[in-house]
């Protein structure tokens, strides 16, 4: 009998059936588990199910391709009857396939690094005996040449996407890298759009609209989802290298894209074809690496979010939710948290025949907060409706929020129950961007609908087009049970302000509430954010804390947490120089280093990874607490380099760009012990740690 790794089935089932009353009889807060339970498919021992693609089959089975080059047919994926799925290998020897599709004409299409391959079972033994090239493209050999898809369009054509190469920045070393390509049934290709950097996830909605998700990187300040039409340029210029080809749908050249650091929506006014995102996913506040996307077409079998789009995140091992609308001809909308706690990094999501969601995961090289290296899980709606913000819509003078359940009138009409902030990102060739130009948006009043299912939030200022608007509803409670929202924050990307009538006069009760509660914009949400995050230290023009003395006594040196110049009194230099580097998979290249107590240390941190990292030295046993505090920095995180104000932080570098380094100087603690060096970029700290052993 084969052995199976059960991977948490019992725990997930227990969480689902557990009573919502604790041991002392008091009601406990509702959690995501109460509404969407996670069911883990057991994987046979010896099968490395690093999922690259998933495809539901008409007979109820599930096909999965793996990054190791196999395609598996999974029987009984719903675990009915015996509850044990079966695994049969259908194909092998493929080159890191990251996409799989069942074609309505009865065969599987799988996207390898260099081609889309048609897998055919000619003799009916459920093993592919013909691997037929459907469409090929050239390769340079760069490790970053991932390829994704195909996805079927309503007209029978398909689309695929090709990742950029990575050479310290995104590059298109082989033809069509950084492009979305359209294929017809004959395997003929038409270039569709470019400007893509790492397009691991994309979706075709029921109306035929194509959206793709992007990850933070060069020219990409934060994760984002963009609507792509033929000839669109999504922002990264590397793929424009091929815009001169005869069949290219656009003629824009790389040198015509300026790296000014202005917001993307401003640059789009002067750069032809540049397409701004429909929805930004604020980095670390929502996730860190968007992956697959799926429109809810289940007809209500997955809960109250029909027609919305679910978006996976590879780094944070979670699923998010996106509600789109079209205003003045432009797509825009909001994103919300949805379900955390999956076992590995999410790469693929597909709907099951029962309306549940299959989630395929992998973490090798792309480390995630989930502890498992790979797996397949199902998200199943329990039938309970969570109290959530369902949608956010643009209005001429603010926003309208709809809810899944009726809102208590007292809290729903109180402007103090809500807060609004707006911000943007830089558009430049640098990797990522801090939050830019963040401002609180004062609220003039709130109008709650008669049924309590929507609230019109009237702003006391003109909203800024092209900006992300953070809407918090922390004070809102439900009518039934006086419950808080399961998730109280949404982020709306305002590309265009909706037309219509502005609210001239608020109803007497709403106006009185606004005046009494906020003193008409006396509620300083920006100050509240800063207070909750911890105040960032003053920084000099050279990037050092303003109070730091780069020359001075040993006592002065001890008081500074980031000192980037060697102190003048270190006439003989440091006692020890320690070099720590990064490697793929959210890891330092060194697990342990040793220094003498009270010694002078030069700490060199090399970030030779392809993502952002810092290096923070913490007191013994406090690394996880410091990492969790960094995740709670909210809008202040980037400007604080994700280093929280804490006595547990001893020394730190700033956040470093890929392929850069920083040296800091400090006097080692006088107390021997096992200290920790950790990356506190949100989501990294659980995996990216090492030990600094201080000895006498």
C-alpha positions in Angstrom: 0.0 0.0 0.0 1.3 3.4 -0.9 2.1 5.8 1.9 0.4 9.3 1.8 1.4 12.6 3.3 -2.0 13.7 4.8 -0.7 17.3 5.2 -3.3 18.7 7.6 -6.6 17.1 6.5 -7.6 16.4 10.1 -6.7 19.9 11.3 -8.6 21.6 8.5 -11.7 19.4 9.1 -11.6 20.1 12.8 -11.4 23.8 12.2 -14.4 23.6 10.0 -16.7 21.7 12.3 -15.5 23.4 15.5 -18.2 25.3 17.4 -18.0 29.1 17.4 -18.1 29.2 21.2 -15.0 28.9 23.3 -14.5 26.8 26.4 -15.9 29.4 28.8 -19.1 29.9 26.7 -18.2 33.2 25.2 -18.6 33.9 21.5 -15.3 34.0 19.7 -14.5 36.2 16.7 -15.3 34.6 13.4 -12.3 33.7 11.3 -11.7 32.8 7.6 -12.0 29.1 8.6 -15.7 29.6 9.5 -16.5 30.5 5.9 -13.9 28.8 3.7 -12.3 25.6 4.8 -9.1 24.3 3.4 -9.0 20.6 2.3 -5.6 19.2 1.6 -5.2 16.5 -1.1 -2.8 13.8 0.1 0.2 13.3 -2.2 1.8 9.9 -2.7 5.2 9.5 -1.3 7.9 10.1 -3.9 5.7 12.4 -6.1 7.2 16.0 -6.1 4.0 17.8 -6.9 5.5 21.2 -7.6 2.4 22.5 -9.4 3.0 24.5 -12.6 -0.4 24.1 -14.1 -3.9 22.7 -13.3 -6.6 21.6 -15.7 -10.0 20.2 -14.7 -11.1 17.3 -17.0 -14.6 16.7 -18.2 -14.9 13.4 -16.3 -14.2 15.1 -12.9 -10.5 14.3 -12.7 -7.8 16.9 -12.3 -4.7 17.2 -14.5 -1.6 18.8 -12.9 1.8 19.5 -14.5 4.8 19.9 -12.3 8.0 22.0 -12.5 9.9 18.7 -12.6 8.4 18.0 -16.0 5.6 15.5 -15.3 1.9 15.6 -16.0 -0.3 13.7 -13.5 -4.0 12.6 -13.8 -5.6 12.8 -10.3 -8.7 10.7 -9.8 -11.2 11.4 -7.1 -9.8 14.9 -6.3 -12.9 15.6 -4.2 -12.0 12.7 -2.0 -15.5 11.1 -2.0 -16.1 7.6 -0.8 -12.6 6.2 0.0 -11.4 9.9 0.3 -8.1 8.8 -1.3 -7.2 10.4 -4.6 -5.4 8.3 -7.3 -2.4 9.5 -9.2 -1.4 8.3 -12.7 1.5 9.8 -14.6 0.3 10.9 -18.0 3.5 12.5 -19.4 7.1 13.1 -18.4 10.3 14.8 -19.5 8.9 18.2 -20.1 11.0 21.4 -19.5 9.6 23.1 -16.5 6.0 23.4 -17.7 4.1 26.3 -16.0 0.7 26.0 -17.8 -1.8 23.3 -18.6 -5.1 23.5 -20.5 -7.7 20.9 -21.5 -8.8 21.7 -25.0 -12.6 21.2 -25.8 -11.5 19.0 -28.7 -10.2 16.4 -26.3 -6.5 16.9 -25.6 -4.1 18.6 -23.2 -1.9 21.6 -24.1 1.1 22.2 -21.9 3.4 25.2 -22.0 7.1 24.4 -21.6 9.9 26.9 -21.5 10.3 26.9 -25.3 7.0 25.7 -26.7 3.3 24.8 -26.3 3.1 21.0 -26.5 0.1 19.0 -27.5 -0.1 15.8 -25.5 -2.0 13.0 -27.2 -3.1 9.6 -25.9 -3.6 7.6 -29.1 -4.4 4.2 -27.6 -6.5 5.1 -24.6 -4.2 3.8 -21.9 -4.1 7.2 -20.1 -0.5 7.8 -21.0 0.6 10.3 -23.6 2.3 8.6 -26.5 2.6 11.6 -28.7 4.2 14.9 -27.8 3.5 17.2 -30.7 4.9 20.8 -30.9 2.0 23.2 -31.2 4.0 26.5 -31.3 7.7 27.2 -30.6 9.7 30.3 -29.6 13.5 30.8 -29.2 15.3 30.6 -25.9 18.5 32.3 -24.7 19.1 29.9 -21.8 18.6 32.5 -19.1 17.1 30.9 -15.9 14.3 33.4 -15.8 12.6 32.4 -19.1 9.4 31.1 -17.6 6.4 30.6 -19.9 2.8 30.4 -19.0 -0.6 29.4 -20.4 -2.4 28.8 -22.7 -5.8 30.2 -21.8 -8.8 29.7 -24.1 -10.6 32.8 -25.5 -14.3 32.8 -26.4 -13.5 32.7 -30.1 -11.5 29.5 -29.8 -8.1 31.3 -30.0 -5.6 31.1 -27.0 -3.2 33.4 -25.3 0.2 32.7 -23.7 2.7 34.9 -21.8 6.5 34.9 -21.8 8.6 36.1 -18.8 11.5 38.5 -19.2 15.0 37.3 -18.6 16.9 38.5 -15.5 20.4 39.9 -15.8 20.3 42.2 -12.8 17.3 43.8 -14.4 14.6 42.6 -16.8 15.8 41.9 -20.3 14.3 40.4 -23.5 17.3 38.3 -24.7 15.2 36.1 -27.0 12.4 37.1 -29.3 9.0 37.9 -27.8 10.2 37.7 -24.2 7.9 40.1 -22.2 5.0 39.6 -24.5 1.5 38.2 -24.5 1.0 36.2 -27.7 -2.2 35.0 -29.3 -2.4 31.6 -30.9 -5.1 30.2 -33.2 -6.1 26.5 -33.5 -3.6 26.0 -36.2 -0.7 27.1 -34.0 -0.3 30.4 -35.8 0.9 33.3 -33.6 -0.1 37.0 -33.5 1.7 39.3 -31.1 -0.9 40.8 -28.8 0.7 43.1 -26.2 4.0 43.8 -24.4 5.5 45.6 -21.4 5.1 42.4 -19.3 7.8 41.5 -16.7 6.7 38.4 -14.8 3.2 37.5 -16.1 2.6 34.3 -14.2 -1.2 34.8 -13.9 -3.8 36.0 -16.4 -7.5 35.5 -16.9 -10.0 35.7 -19.7 -13.4 36.9 -18.3 -16.7 35.7 -19.7 -17.0 38.9 -21.8 -13.7 38.1 -23.4 -11.7 40.8 -21.6 -8.1 39.8 -20.8 -6.4 40.7 -17.6 -2.9 39.8 -16.4 -1.2 40.1 -13.0 2.3 41.6 -12.5 4.9 41.3 -9.7 6.9 44.1 -8.2 10.2 44.6 -10.0 12.0 47.0 -12.3 9.4 49.5 -13.7 6.8 47.9 -11.4 6.3 49.7 -8.1 3.9 47.1 -6.7 1.8 44.2 -7.8 -0.9 45.1 -10.2 -3.6 43.7 -12.6 -3.9 45.3 -16.0 -6.5 44.9 -18.8 -4.7 44.1 -22.0 -6.0 44.9 -25.5 -4.1 44.4 -28.7 -1.3 46.9 -28.9 -1.1 47.8 -25.3 2.2 48.5 -23.5 1.9 47.4 -19.8 5.0 49.2 -18.5 8.3 47.3 -18.7 10.2 48.6 -21.8 12.4 45.5 -22.4 9.9 43.7 -24.7 9.7 46.8 -26.9 13.0 45.5 -28.4 10.7 43.6 -30.8 8.3 46.4 -31.6 9.9 46.9 -35.0 8.9 43.4 -36.2 6.5 43.4 -39.2 3.6 41.9 -37.2 4.1 44.0 -34.0 0.8 45.8 -33.0 2.7 48.8 -31.7 5.8 50.9 -32.8 6.9 52.3 -29.4 10.6 52.0 -28.8 12.4 51.4 -25.4 14.2 54.7 -25.5 10.8 56.5 -25.7 9.8 55.4 -22.2 11.2 57.9 -19.6 12.3 56.9 -16.1 11.3 60.0 -14.3 9.9 58.6 -11.1 6.6 60.3 -11.8 3.4 58.3 -11.1 2.5 55.9 -13.9 -0.8 57.6 -14.7 1.0 60.9 -15.3 3.5 59.3 -17.7 0.7 57.5 -19.5 -0.6 61.0 -20.7 2.5 61.4 -22.9 3.7 57.8 -23.7 1.6 56.3 -26.4 0.1 52.8 -25.7 1.1 52.9 -22.0 -1.7 51.1 -20.1 -2.2 51.9 -16.5 -3.3 49.1 -14.1 -7.0 48.4 -13.5 -6.2 47.5 -9.9 -3.0 48.0 -7.8 -2.3 45.4 -5.1 -0.3 47.4 -2.6 3.0 45.7 -1.9 3.1 43.8 1.4 -0.3 45.3 2.4 -2.1 42.8 0.1 0.6 40.4 -1.0 4.1 40.4 -2.6 3.8 38.3 -5.8 0.5 38.0 -7.7 -0.1 34.7 -9.5 -3.2 33.1 -11.0 -6.6 34.8 -11.5 -10.0 33.3 -11.7 -13.4 34.9 -12.3 -16.1 33.5 -10.0 -18.4 31.7 -12.5 -19.8 29.2 -10.0 -23.3 30.8 -9.8 -23.1 31.3 -6.1 -21.5 27.9 -5.1 -18.4 29.7 -3.8 -20.3 32.3 -1.8 -21.6 35.9 -2.3 -18.9 37.1 -4.7 -20.2 36.0 -8.1 -18.5 37.8 -11.0 -15.6 38.9 -9.0 -12.0 37.8 -9.6 -9.9 35.8 -7.2 -6.2 36.5 -7.3 -3.5 34.2 -5.8 -0.3 35.3 -4.2 2.7 33.1 -4.4 4.9 34.7 -1.7 2.2 35.1 1.0 0.4 31.8 0.2 -3.0 33.4 0.1 -5.9 34.2 -2.1 -7.2 37.8 -2.6 -10.4 39.2 -4.1 -10.9 41.8 -6.8 -14.1 43.7 -7.7 -13.9 45.4 -11.1 -16.0 48.1 -12.7 -15.7 50.2 -15.9 -15.9 54.0 -15.4 -15.8 56.4 -18.4 -14.5 53.5 -20.5 -11.7 52.6 -18.1 -11.4 49.4 -16.0 -10.7 50.0 -12.3 -11.8 48.6 -9.0 -10.8 47.4 -5.6 -8.9 44.5 -4.0 -9.6 42.9 -0.6 -8.0 40.2 1.5 -9.8 36.9 1.3 -8.2 33.6 2.5 -4.8 33.1 4.1 -3.0 30.0 5.5 -2.5 27.9 2.4 0.3 25.4 2.6 2.7 26.7 0.0 3.1 29.4 -2.7 0.1 29.7 -4.9 0.7 29.5 -8.6 -2.5 28.0 -10.1 -6.2 28.1 -9.3 -9.1 26.4 -11.1 -12.8 25.8 -10.4 -14.0 22.3 -9.5 -17.2 20.8 -10.8 -18.8 21.5 -7.3 -17.9 25.2 -7.3 -14.9 24.7 -4.9 -11.5 26.1 -5.9 -8.5 23.9 -6.4 -5.2 25.6 -5.6 -1.9 24.3 -6.9 1.3 25.4 -5.1 5.1 25.4 -5.3 7.8 27.2 -3.3 11.2 25.9 -4.7 13.2 29.0 -5.6 10.2 31.2 -5.0 9.9 30.8 -1.2 6.6 31.5 0.5 5.1 31.8 3.9 3.5 28.4 3.5 5.6 25.8 5.1 5.2 23.0 2.6 7.4 22.8 -0.6 4.3 22.0 -2.8 0.8 20.7 -2.8 -2.8 20.9 -3.9 -5.6 22.1 -1.7 -9.3 22.9 -2.1 -11.1 26.0 -0.8 -14.7 25.0 0.0 -17.4 27.5 1.0 -19.2 26.3 4.2 -22.4 28.0 3.3 -22.1 30.7 5.9 -22.0 34.3 4.5 -19.1 36.3 5.9 -19.6 40.0 6.9 -17.5 41.7 4.3 -17.1 44.8 2.2 -18.4 43.3 -1.1 -17.6 46.0 -3.5 -16.4 49.6 -3.6 -17.7 51.8 -6.4 -16.5 55.3 -7.6 -18.9 58.2 -7.0 -18.4 61.8 -8.1 -17.6 62.9 -4.6 -16.3 59.7 -3.0 -17.1 56.1 -2.9 -20.0 53.7 -2.3 -19.3 50.5 -0.4 -21.7 47.6 -0.5 -21.7 44.9 2.2 -22.6 41.2 2.2 -24.9 41.6 5.2 -26.9 44.6 6.6 -24.9 47.1 8.6 -25.9 48.4 12.0 -27.2 51.9 11.4 -25.4 53.6 14.3 -21.9 52.5 13.3 -22.6 52.5 9.5 -23.6 56.2 9.5 -20.7 57.3 11.7 -17.8 58.8 9.7 -15.5 57.8 12.6 -16.2 54.1 11.6 -14.3 54.8 8.3 -11.0 56.2 7.2 -9.6 57.1 3.7 -6.1 57.6 2.5 -4.6 58.0 -1.0 -1.2 57.2 -2.3 0.7 56.2 -5.4 4.0 54.7 -6.6 7.0 55.8 -8.7 7.2 54.6 -12.3 10.9 54.1 -13.0 13.5 51.5 -14.0 14.4 50.9 -10.3 13.2 47.7 -8.7 9.9 48.5 -6.9 8.9 51.8 -5.3 8.1 53.1 -1.8 4.6 54.4 -1.2 4.6 58.0 -2.6 2.6 61.1 -1.8 0.3 59.5 0.8 -2.4 61.8 2.1 -5.4 61.3 4.4 -8.8 62.0 2.7 -11.2 63.8 5.1 -14.7 62.4 5.2 -17.6 64.9 5.1 -20.3 62.4 5.9 -21.8 58.9 5.3 -25.2 58.0 3.9 -26.3 54.5 4.8 -29.0 52.9 2.5 -32.4 52.0 4.0 -31.6 48.2 3.8 -28.1 48.8 5.4 -26.4 47.0 2.5 -24.5 50.1 1.1 -22.9 53.2 2.4 -22.2 56.4 0.4 -18.9 57.9 1.8 -18.7 61.6 0.8 -15.2 63.0 0.8 -14.5 66.5 1.9 -11.9 67.1 -0.8 -11.5 66.4 -4.5 -10.2 62.9 -5.1 -7.0 62.3 -7.0 -7.3 60.3 -10.2 -4.7 57.7 -10.8 -4.2 57.1 -7.1 -4.8 54.2 -4.9 -7.4 54.8 -2.2 -7.2 52.9 1.0 -10.6 52.5 2.6 -10.8 51.2 6.2 -14.1 50.4 7.9 -12.8 49.4 11.3 -15.8 50.7 13.3 -18.6 49.2 11.2 -20.7 46.4 12.8 -23.4 44.1 11.4 -27.0 44.2 12.4 -27.0 40.5 13.3 -24.6 39.8 16.2 -22.9 43.1 16.0 -19.9 41.5 14.2 -16.9 43.5 12.9 -16.0 43.0 9.3 -14.0 39.8 8.6 -11.6 42.0 6.6 -12.0 45.8 7.2 -9.7 47.2 4.4 -10.0 47.6 0.7 -7.8 49.3 -1.9 -9.5 51.1 -4.8 -7.6 52.2 -7.9 -9.2 55.4 -9.1 -8.4 55.8 -12.8 -11.5 57.9 -13.5 -14.0 59.6 -11.2 -17.5 58.4 -11.9 -20.0 60.9 -13.4 -23.2 61.8 -11.7 -24.7 64.1 -9.1 -22.6 65.1 -6.1 -24.2 65.1 -2.6 -25.1 68.8 -2.1 -26.5 68.5 1.4 -26.0 65.6 3.7 -29.1 64.3 5.6 -29.4 66.1 9.0 -28.4 63.0 11.0 -25.3 62.2 8.8 -24.2 65.9 8.8 -24.6 66.2 12.6 -22.7 62.9 13.1 -19.9 64.1 10.9 -19.6 67.5 12.6 -19.7 66.0 16.1 -17.4 63.0 15.5 -14.7 64.5 13.3 -15.1 68.3 13.8 -15.4 68.4 10.0 -12.2 66.8 8.9 -10.5 67.1 12.3 -9.9 63.3 12.3 -6.2 63.0 11.3 -6.0 59.5 9.8 -2.4 60.1 8.6 -1.4 60.8 12.2 -3.2 57.6 13.3 -1.3 55.6 10.8 2.0 57.0 11.9 1.2 56.4 15.6 0.1 52.8 14.9 3.2 52.0 12.9 5.8 53.7 15.1 7.6 56.9 14.1 10.5 56.5 11.6 13.8 57.9 12.7 14.9 61.1 11.1 17.2 60.4 8.1 19.9 62.6 6.8 20.4 63.4 3.1 23.0 60.6 3.0 20.5 58.0 4.3 21.9 57.8 7.8 19.8 58.6 10.9 20.1 62.3 11.5 21.3 61.6 15.1 24.0 59.2 14.0 27.6 60.2 14.6 29.9 58.6 12.0 32.9 59.8 14.0 33.0 59.6 17.7 33.3 57.4 20.8 32.6 53.8 21.1 29.6 54.7 23.2 28.2 56.7 20.4 28.7 53.8 18.0 26.7 51.5 20.3 23.7 53.9 20.2 23.4 53.9 16.4 21.4 51.1 14.7 22.5 51.8 11.2 26.0 53.3 10.8 27.3 53.2 7.2 30.7 54.9 7.7 33.5 53.5 9.8 33.9 55.5 13.1 36.9 57.7 13.2 38.1 56.2 16.4 38.5 52.8 14.8 42.0 53.7 13.8 43.0 50.0 13.3 39.8 49.2 11.5 37.2 46.6 12.6 38.1 43.6 14.6 36.1 41.4 12.3 34.5 41.7 8.8 31.5 39.5 8.2 29.9 39.2 4.8 26.4 37.8 4.5 24.7 37.3 1.1 21.4 36.1 -0.2 20.5 33.1 -2.3 17.2 32.0 -4.0 14.4 30.7 -1.9 14.4 33.5 0.8 17.6 32.4 2.3 20.9 33.9 3.5 24.0 32.1 2.2 25.3 31.7 5.8 23.3 30.1 8.6 25.6 31.1 11.5 28.5 33.5 12.2 30.4 34.1 15.4 31.8 37.3 16.9 33.4 38.2 20.2 31.4 40.2 22.7 32.2 43.9 22.5 34.2 43.6 19.3 34.1 46.1 16.5 32.3 44.6 13.5 32.0 45.5 9.9 28.8 43.8 8.6 28.7 43.5 4.8 25.3 42.6 3.3 25.2 41.6 -0.4 21.7 41.3 -1.9 22.5 39.2 -5.0 18.9 37.9 -5.2 16.3 39.2 -7.7 14.1 40.8 -5.0 14.3 43.3 -2.2 15.8 42.4 1.2 17.3 43.9 4.3 19.3 42.5 7.1 18.3 43.2 10.7 20.1 42.0 13.8 17.8 41.3 16.8 18.0 40.3 20.4 17.8 36.6 21.2 14.4 35.1 20.6 12.8 38.2 19.1 13.2 37.8 15.4 9.7 36.6 14.7 8.2 39.4 16.9 10.2 42.0 15.0 9.2 40.4 11.6 5.5 40.5 12.6 5.9 44.1 13.7 7.3 45.0 10.3 4.2 43.5 8.6 2.1 45.9 10.7 3.8 49.0 9.5 1.1 49.6 6.9 1.6 52.7 4.7 4.8 53.6 6.6 6.6 50.3 5.9 8.6 51.2 2.8 9.8 54.5 4.1 10.9 52.8 7.4 12.7 50.1 5.3 10.4 47.6 7.1 12.4 48.1 10.3 10.0 48.7 13.2 10.8 51.0 16.0 11.7 48.4 18.7 14.2 47.9 21.4 14.6 44.3 20.1 16.2 45.7 16.9 19.9 46.2 17.5 21.4 47.0 14.1 20.1 47.0 10.5 20.7 47.7 6.9 18.2 49.5 4.7 16.1 47.6 2.1 18.5 46.9 -0.7 17.8 46.7 -4.4 18.8 43.4 -6.2 22.5 43.2 -7.0 23.5 45.9 -4.5 25.3 45.8 -1.1 25.6 47.9 2.1 28.0 47.8 4.9 27.2 48.8 8.5 29.5 49.2 11.5 28.6 48.3 15.1 30.0 47.1 18.4 28.9 43.5 19.2 26.7 43.0 22.2 28.6 42.6 25.5 26.3 39.8 26.6 27.1 36.4 25.0 24.2 34.5 23.4 22.5 33.5 20.2 21.3 36.6 18.4 19.4 36.5 15.1 19.9 38.2 11.7 16.7 38.3 9.7 15.1 39.9 6.7 12.1 41.8 7.8 10.7 42.5 4.4 7.0 41.4 4.9 6.6 37.7 4.5 10.4 37.0 4.5 11.1 36.7 8.2 9.7 33.2 8.8 12.2 31.7 6.4 15.1 34.1 6.1 17.0 33.9 9.4 20.5 33.1 10.6 22.3 33.0 14.0 24.8 35.6 15.2 26.6 33.8 18.0 28.2 36.2 20.4 31.0 34.6 22.6 33.4 35.8 25.3 
